[in-house]
Amino acid sequence: MMRVLAIVLALLALACGLRAAYLWYQSSLIKPEPDGPEPVVEELRNMWWQSAQISAADRSAALNGRAAKWTAAAVVLGAASAVCGALI
């Protein structure tokens, strides 16, 4: 029974780790995309780009936070699998 539990926990850890990797990959693909037409005035253009940068950073940070939680779950499940495996 412990062997089956260890395998199930290891598979769950793998799934969590893959989910985290996918979220981090998605985070790396985010590029700043300004809204609307580009302003002619340089000062407004700089603010336009800064706004796009901040928005992209917010989206990336949200994905990174989710990925960190999935990684934590993978670590806990991996440790639980190792303990179950050691008790066999």
C-alpha positions in Angstrom: 0.0 0.0 0.0 2.8 2.4 0.8 4.5 1.7 -2.5 1.3 2.8 -4.4 1.0 5.9 -2.2 4.6 6.8 -2.9 4.0 6.5 -6.6 0.8 8.5 -6.5 2.5 11.2 -4.5 5.4 11.2 -6.9 3.1 11.6 -9.9 1.3 14.4 -8.2 4.6 16.1 -7.5 5.5 15.8 -11.2 2.2 17.3 -12.3 2.6 20.2 -9.9 6.2 20.8 -11.1 5.1 20.8 -14.7 2.3 23.2 -14.0 4.8 25.5 -12.3 7.2 25.3 -15.2 4.3 26.1 -17.6 3.3 29.2 -15.6 6.9 30.4 -15.5 7.2 29.9 -19.2 4.0 31.9 -19.8 5.3 34.6 -17.6 8.4 34.9 -19.7 6.3 35.5 -22.8 4.6 38.6 -21.6 5.6 41.7 -23.5 4.6 45.3 -22.9 1.7 46.2 -25.2 0.6 49.8 -25.0 -3.1 50.7 -25.5 -4.2 53.0 -28.3 -2.3 55.1 -30.8 1.2 56.2 -29.9 1.3 59.8 -28.6 3.2 62.4 -30.5 4.4 64.3 -27.5 7.6 62.7 -26.1 6.6 63.1 -22.4 3.2 61.4 -23.1 4.9 58.7 -25.1 7.2 57.9 -22.2 4.3 57.7 -19.8 2.4 55.5 -22.4 5.4 53.0 -22.5 5.8 53.1 -18.7 2.2 52.2 -18.2 2.6 49.3 -20.6 5.7 48.2 -18.8 4.0 48.3 -15.4 1.0 46.4 -16.7 3.2 43.7 -18.2 5.2 43.4 -14.9 1.9 43.0 -13.0 0.7 40.2 -15.2 4.1 38.5 -15.1 4.3 38.8 -11.3 0.8 37.3 -10.9 1.9 34.3 -13.0 5.2 34.0 -11.0 3.3 34.0 -7.7 1.0 31.2 -9.0 4.1 29.2 -10.2 5.8 29.6 -6.8 2.7 28.1 -5.1 2.7 25.1 -7.5 6.4 24.6 -6.9 5.8 24.6 -3.1 3.2 21.9 -3.6 5.5 19.9 -5.8 8.2 20.0 -3.1 5.8 18.9 -0.3 4.4 16.1 -2.4 7.9 15.0 -3.5 9.1 14.9 0.1 6.0 13.0 1.1 6.7 10.5 -1.7 10.3 10.1 -0.5 9.1 9.5 3.1 6.6 6.9 1.9 9.2 5.2 -0.2 11.6 5.1 2.7 9.0 3.4 4.9 8.5 0.5 2.5 
